[in-house]
Amino acid sequence: MGEVSRRAFLASAAALALANRVRGGGAKAGRPGAARVLVVGGGFAGAACALELRGLRPALEVLLVDPDERYVTCPMSNSVIAGLRTMSSITVSRAGLARAGMRVVRDTAAAVDPERRQVRLRSGATLAYDRLVLAAGIRFLWGHPEGYSEIVAERLPHAWHAGAQTQLLAAQLAALRPGGVVALSVPAGPMRCPPGPFERASLMAAYLARRARRAKVLIFDANNHFPRQEAFSAAWQALYPGAIEWIPVTEGGALERVDPERMTLYSPRGAQRADVINIIPPQAPAAIAVQAGLASDHGWCPVDPSTFESTLVPGVHVIGDACIADPMPKAASSARAQARQCALAIAAAFGGGAPPPTEMDSVCYSLLAQDRALSIHARFEIREGVIESLPAVAGTARVSDQEEARNAASWYQRVVAESFGI
């Protein structure tokens, strides 16, 4: 069997298996009418999946559960911290989802009952489903470093959920005294947007340079490498010489404790006082994923990458930051690609349509300054139930940092429009 034929066979087999499970699983959950797909979480992954399903199979009833009337995007939130964007420019309405014909339920999913195929909401209501797509994102592992709690985060922001925390960190940066110190920490382990902390450090340095604050940005990193490290380092040397210091784990970069009263961080290299402290805690899937039995022993949610159906709980798909989709990064573009893959698989199962493709891609943009950026492009292929990286396309022309900044703005507009229907 040739390579192309083998891939088509594997994709078709996965779609057929999913279709058989749907047809054989008591699909209507005791309800008359159209099959219902319930999507929990209205970020990039959940909203995009819901929109895709509406377009692919209009006969499906698609419900999106999310407590917020509007969504504040993490992409471009670092630009808000650095005074390059307003909060309104990264705040997205859900009106496009309603226009697409889906019902948006303003509530929080509290628990999943996979046996009964039901989701209980915080309000007490219960929603039945035929297929559940969980796109609930991440939770923070408080207490890492010691002394960093949810209450302390109201003073020392993480700003890794965009919104009020973004505004708090922006205000603290704006109030920084001349010659002050900003300390930013990066956790070990899988995290949302791996290049994000280094974009943040870049834009903080840009902001401080514009204000002539002569300040220092320290990056305490619990890792010994970060994405596009050489490119970031070269840009820092060219744009902000001496203003950004990266401290890897091998040089004492893993924080052990924080004292919010003394505004002091403790690591193997000793005590470091700072005027602004931005701690990004370690992360894990949202609590509802754990309650539903979707998380494995190492914390994240394993899935079949052909369909993004959980390998632990039949009938439930997990997309976005919570799932294990290595080597895909936990980023908005990956979430968008996973949402489409998942929607195609569900639509094929319910309607007998074409199986999803075996390739996905992603791109992450990181601003270095207002008019400079770098990007990380990646292509992936699903081979025998495993996601593998594909080599870069040969002959791709190098793009300047200035052009990448324009590309970043265009990409952001496009991914928001595609995911939220606006």
C-alpha positions in Angstrom: 0.0 0.0 0.0 1.4 3.4 -1.0 2.0 6.2 1.6 -0.9 8.3 0.4 -3.3 5.3 0.3 -2.2 4.2 3.7 -2.9 7.6 5.2 -6.3 7.7 3.5 -7.1 4.3 4.9 -6.1 5.2 8.4 -8.2 8.4 8.3 -11.2 6.6 6.9 -10.9 3.9 9.6 -10.8 6.4 12.3 -13.9 8.2 11.0 -15.7 4.9 10.6 -14.8 3.9 14.2 -16.1 7.2 15.5 -19.3 6.9 13.5 -19.9 3.4 14.9 -19.5 4.5 18.4 -21.9 7.4 17.9 -24.6 5.2 16.3 -24.1 2.5 18.9 -24.0 4.7 22.0 -27.6 5.6 22.6 -27.0 8.9 20.8 -30.0 10.8 21.7 -29.5 10.6 25.4 -33.3 10.3 25.9 -34.1 13.4 23.8 -36.1 13.7 20.6 -34.9 15.7 17.7 -31.5 16.5 16.2 -28.3 15.2 17.6 -26.7 17.6 20.1 -23.1 18.5 20.3 -22.3 20.4 23.6 -19.1 22.5 23.5 -17.8 23.6 26.9 -15.5 26.6 26.8 -15.8 29.6 24.5 -12.1 30.4 23.8 -10.4 29.9 20.4 -10.8 26.1 20.5 -14.4 25.9 21.6 -15.8 28.8 19.6 -14.0 27.6 16.4 -15.2 24.0 16.9 -18.8 25.2 17.4 -18.6 27.4 14.3 -17.1 24.6 12.2 -19.8 22.2 13.3 -22.6 24.6 12.3 -21.1 25.1 8.9 -20.4 21.4 8.3 -23.6 19.9 9.6 -26.4 22.5 10.0 -28.8 19.8 11.2 -26.8 19.3 14.4 -27.9 21.2 17.5 -24.8 22.9 18.7 -24.7 24.4 22.2 -21.8 26.4 23.6 -21.4 26.8 27.3 -19.4 29.7 28.7 -20.1 32.2 31.5 -18.7 35.3 29.8 -20.6 37.6 27.5 -17.3 38.6 25.9 -13.9 36.9 25.5 -10.6 38.6 26.2 -7.8 37.0 24.0 -4.5 36.1 25.4 -2.9 36.7 22.0 -2.0 40.4 21.8 -2.5 40.8 25.6 1.2 41.5 26.0 0.7 44.5 23.7 -1.9 45.8 26.2 0.6 45.5 29.0 3.1 47.5 27.0 0.6 50.2 26.1 0.5 49.3 22.4 -3.1 48.2 22.4 -6.3 48.8 24.3 -8.3 46.2 26.2 -11.2 46.8 23.9 -9.0 45.8 20.9 -8.5 42.3 22.3 -12.1 41.9 23.6 -14.3 39.7 21.4 -18.1 39.7 21.2 -20.0 36.4 21.0 -22.6 37.9 18.7 -21.0 36.1 15.7 -21.6 32.7 17.3 -25.3 33.5 17.8 -25.6 34.7 14.2 -24.3 31.3 13.1 -27.3 29.7 14.7 -25.9 28.2 17.8 -27.3 28.6 21.3 -24.8 30.2 23.7 -25.5 29.2 27.3 -24.1 31.8 29.8 -23.2 29.5 32.6 -20.3 27.4 33.9 -20.0 23.7 33.5 -19.6 22.2 36.9 -19.4 18.5 36.3 -19.6 15.9 33.5 -21.5 12.6 33.8 -20.1 10.5 30.9 -22.4 7.5 31.6 -25.6 9.6 31.3 -24.0 11.9 28.8 -24.9 15.0 30.8 -23.2 18.1 32.0 -24.4 19.8 35.2 -24.1 23.6 35.2 -23.3 25.8 38.2 -26.8 27.2 38.1 -28.1 23.6 38.8 -29.4 23.0 35.3 -28.4 19.8 33.4 -27.7 19.6 29.7 -27.8 16.3 27.8 -25.4 15.7 24.9 -24.7 13.1 22.2 -21.1 14.3 21.8 -19.2 16.6 24.2 -16.3 18.8 23.2 -14.3 20.0 26.2 -12.3 23.2 25.5 -12.1 24.5 29.1 -8.5 25.4 29.0 -6.1 25.4 32.0 -6.0 25.9 35.7 -3.0 27.2 37.8 -1.2 25.1 40.3 -1.1 27.5 43.2 1.7 27.2 45.7 4.4 27.1 43.1 6.6 28.8 44.0 5.9 28.7 47.7 3.9 31.7 48.8 2.2 32.3 45.5 -1.5 31.9 45.9 -4.6 33.0 44.1 -4.9 35.8 46.7 -1.3 36.9 46.2 -1.9 37.0 42.5 -4.2 39.9 43.1 -1.1 41.8 44.1 1.6 40.0 42.0 -0.2 39.3 38.8 0.4 36.4 36.5 -1.6 37.9 33.6 -1.7 34.5 32.0 -5.5 34.8 31.8 -6.2 38.0 29.9 -8.5 40.5 31.5 -8.3 42.1 34.9 -4.8 40.6 35.4 -3.6 42.2 32.2 -4.8 45.6 33.3 -3.2 45.1 36.8 0.2 44.3 35.3 0.0 47.2 32.8 -0.8 49.6 35.7 2.2 48.3 37.7 4.5 48.6 34.8 3.4 52.2 34.1 4.1 53.1 37.8 7.6 51.6 37.8 10.2 54.0 39.2 13.2 54.9 37.1 15.9 52.3 37.6 13.5 49.8 38.9 13.5 46.0 38.5 10.8 43.9 36.8 11.0 40.2 37.6 9.2 37.7 35.4 9.1 33.9 36.1 8.6 31.0 33.7 7.5 27.6 35.0 8.8 24.2 34.1 6.6 21.8 32.2 3.9 22.2 29.5 2.4 25.7 29.5 0.1 27.9 27.4 2.0 29.8 24.8 5.6 28.8 25.4 7.1 31.9 23.7 4.7 34.3 25.5 6.9 35.2 28.5 9.8 36.2 26.2 7.5 38.3 24.0 6.3 39.9 27.3 9.8 40.6 28.4 10.6 42.2 25.0 7.6 44.5 25.1 8.2 45.4 28.7 11.7 46.5 27.8 10.3 48.4 24.8 7.8 50.2 27.0 10.4 51.1 29.6 12.8 52.4 26.9 10.1 54.7 25.6 9.6 56.1 29.1 13.3 56.4 29.7 13.0 54.4 32.9 16.5 52.8 32.7 14.9 49.7 34.3 15.9 46.0 34.2 13.8 43.0 33.3 14.9 39.7 34.9 13.5 36.5 33.5 13.7 33.6 36.1 13.3 30.5 34.0 12.8 27.0 35.4 14.0 25.6 32.0 17.4 25.7 30.2 16.1 26.6 26.8 13.1 28.5 25.2 11.6 28.8 21.8 13.6 30.8 19.2 16.1 31.6 21.9 18.8 32.7 19.5 16.5 35.1 17.7 15.1 36.6 20.9 18.6 37.0 22.4 19.9 38.7 19.3 16.9 41.1 19.2 17.4 41.9 22.9 21.0 42.7 22.3 20.2 44.9 19.3 17.1 46.7 20.7 17.6 46.7 24.5 21.2 46.1 25.3 21.6 45.3 29.0 17.9 45.7 29.8 16.9 42.0 29.8 18.6 39.3 31.7 17.6 35.6 31.2 18.4 33.4 34.1 18.1 29.7 33.2 17.5 26.8 35.7 21.2 25.9 35.5 22.0 29.4 36.9 19.4 29.4 39.6 16.4 30.5 37.6 13.8 28.2 39.2 11.9 30.2 41.9 11.5 28.5 45.2 9.6 31.1 47.2 8.1 34.5 47.0 7.6 37.0 49.8 4.9 39.5 48.6 5.3 41.7 51.7 9.0 42.3 51.0 8.6 42.0 47.2 11.4 39.5 47.2 11.9 36.3 45.2 14.1 33.4 46.4 15.9 31.0 44.1 19.1 28.9 44.3 21.0 32.1 43.4 19.7 33.9 46.5 17.2 36.7 47.2 16.1 39.2 44.6 14.0 42.2 45.4 11.9 43.6 42.6 9.5 46.5 42.0 7.2 44.6 39.7 6.8 40.8 40.1 5.1 38.8 37.4 4.8 35.1 38.3 3.5 32.6 35.7 2.6 29.5 37.7 2.7 25.9 36.5 -0.4 24.8 34.7 -2.7 21.8 34.3 -6.1 21.1 32.6 -9.2 22.8 34.0 -10.6 21.1 37.0 -13.7 19.8 35.1 -11.3 17.7 32.9 -10.0 16.0 36.0 -13.5 15.5 37.5 -14.6 13.9 34.3 -11.7 11.4 34.3 -10.1 12.9 31.2 -6.7 13.6 32.7 -4.0 11.0 32.8 -1.6 10.3 35.6 0.8 13.0 34.4 -2.0 15.6 34.4 -3.0 16.4 30.9 -5.7 14.8 28.7 -4.7 12.1 26.2 -6.6 12.0 22.9 -6.8 10.2 19.6 -5.3 13.0 17.3 -7.4 11.9 14.3 -10.6 12.9 16.1 -9.4 14.5 19.4 -11.7 12.0 21.2 -10.5 11.2 24.7 -8.7 7.9 25.0 -10.0 7.6 28.5 -13.7 8.6 28.2 -15.7 7.7 25.1 -18.0 10.3 23.6 -15.9 13.2 24.9 -13.4 15.2 22.8 -10.7 17.5 24.3 -9.2 20.3 22.3 -7.0 23.3 23.1 -4.6 23.8 25.9 -5.9 20.8 28.0 -5.1 18.0 25.6 -1.9 16.2 24.9 -1.1 17.0 21.3 2.7 17.1 21.4 4.6 18.4 19.5 1.8 21.0 18.8 2.3 23.9 21.1 -0.5 25.1 23.4 -1.4 28.2 21.4 -4.3 29.8 19.7 -3.3 28.6 16.2 -3.0 25.0 17.4 -6.4 25.3 19.1 -7.9 26.5 15.9 -6.4 23.6 13.9 -7.5 21.1 16.5 -11.0 22.6 16.5 -11.3 22.0 12.8 -9.9 18.5 13.0 -12.4 17.6 15.8 -15.4 19.2 14.0 -14.6 17.3 10.8 -14.5 14.0 12.7 -17.7 14.6 14.5 -19.5 15.8 11.4 -18.3 12.8 9.4 -19.5 10.5 12.2 -23.0 12.0 12.3 -23.4 12.6 8.6 -21.2 10.1 6.8 -19.1 12.9 5.3 -15.4 12.9 4.4 -12.9 12.0 7.2 -10.7 14.7 8.5 -7.3 15.3 6.9 -4.1 13.9 8.4 -2.2 17.2 8.4 -2.4 20.3 10.7 -0.3 23.4 11.1 0.2 26.3 13.5 2.0 29.6 13.7 3.0 31.6 16.8 3.9 35.3 16.5 5.9 37.1 19.1 6.3 40.9 19.1 9.8 42.1 19.8 8.8 45.8 19.6 5.9 47.7 18.2 7.1 47.2 14.6 9.2 44.0 14.9 8.2 40.4 15.5 9.3 36.8 14.9 7.3 33.8 14.1 7.4 30.0 14.7 5.7 28.1 11.9 5.1 24.3 12.2 3.4 21.6 10.2 2.2 18.3 11.6 1.0 15.0 10.3 -1.0 12.3 12.1 0.6 8.9 11.5 -0.8 5.8 13.1 -2.3 7.7 16.0 0.7 9.9 16.6 1.3 13.6 15.8 4.7 14.1 14.1 6.4 17.3 13.0 6.9 17.8 9.3 10.0 19.6 7.9 9.7 23.2 6.9 8.7 23.8 3.3 11.8 24.1 1.2 12.6 27.4 -0.4 10.6 29.5 2.0 11.8 33.1 1.8 13.0 34.8 5.0 10.8 37.6 6.2 12.1 40.7 7.9 11.2 41.5 11.5 9.2 44.5 10.3 7.2 42.3 7.9 6.6 39.7 10.6 5.0 42.5 12.8 2.5 43.2 10.0 1.9 39.5 9.5 1.2 39.2 13.3 -1.5 41.8 13.1 -3.1 40.2 10.1 -2.9 36.8 11.6 -4.6 38.0 14.8 -7.5 39.6 12.9 -7.9 36.4 10.8 -7.8 33.9 13.7 -10.3 36.0 15.7 -12.6 36.2 12.7 -12.4 32.5 11.9 -12.8 31.4 15.5 -15.6 33.8 16.6 -17.4 34.6 13.4 -16.9 38.3 13.4 
